[in-house]
């Protein structure tokens, strides 16, 4: 599938979790000038799969990872609202961020003939 990569070798040992975590899929978004760059799915060491992490990269800022979230349009204000679906302890979130961003950076380096920001 174009724009999709599997990272079976991108495995990180989770301290205290009794297992490993790995990025199982990374889906790039077209570089259309928007801050959302890719989605990532991660398998935790206990077999739980968490889908739809978002890689965000705003102009002149470092990329960061957003946890899966729901969005909806507020019927009264018309604003788009967001709610995080899954939250992680700080240490685990840091490990997830590192693994996801490393996978994304490798994907950018391996992409032939395309420029990613």
Secondary structure as the mmCIF struct_conf table of DSSP 4:
data_model
#
loop_
_struct_conf.conf_type_id
_struct_conf.id
_struct_conf.beg_label_comp_id
_struct_conf.beg_label_asym_id
_struct_conf.beg_label_seq_id
_struct_conf.end_label_comp_id
_struct_conf.end_label_asym_id
_struct_conf.end_label_seq_id
TURN_TY1_P TURN_TY1_P1 UNK A 2 UNK A 3
STRN STRN1 UNK A 4 UNK A 5
TURN_TY1_P TURN_TY1_P2 UNK A 8 UNK A 9
STRN STRN2 UNK A 11 UNK A 14
TURN_TY1_P TURN_TY1_P3 UNK A 15 UNK A 18
STRN STRN3 UNK A 19 UNK A 28
HELX_LH_PP_P HELX_LH_PP_P1 UNK A 29 UNK A 30
BEND BEND1 UNK A 32 UNK A 33
BEND BEND2 UNK A 35 UNK A 35
STRN STRN4 UNK A 36 UNK A 43
TURN_TY1_P TURN_TY1_P4 UNK A 45 UNK A 46
BEND BEND3 UNK A 47 UNK A 47
STRN STRN5 UNK A 49 UNK A 56
TURN_TY1_P TURN_TY1_P5 UNK A 59 UNK A 60
BEND BEND4 UNK A 61 UNK A 61
STRN STRN6 UNK A 64 UNK A 66
HELX_LH_PP_P HELX_LH_PP_P2 UNK A 67 UNK A 68
STRN STRN7 UNK A 69 UNK A 73
TURN_TY1_P TURN_TY1_P6 UNK A 75 UNK A 77
STRN STRN8 UNK A 80 UNK A 84
BEND BEND5 UNK A 85 UNK A 85
HELX_RH_AL_P HELX_RH_AL_P1 UNK A 90 UNK A 110
BEND BEND6 UNK A 112 UNK A 113
#
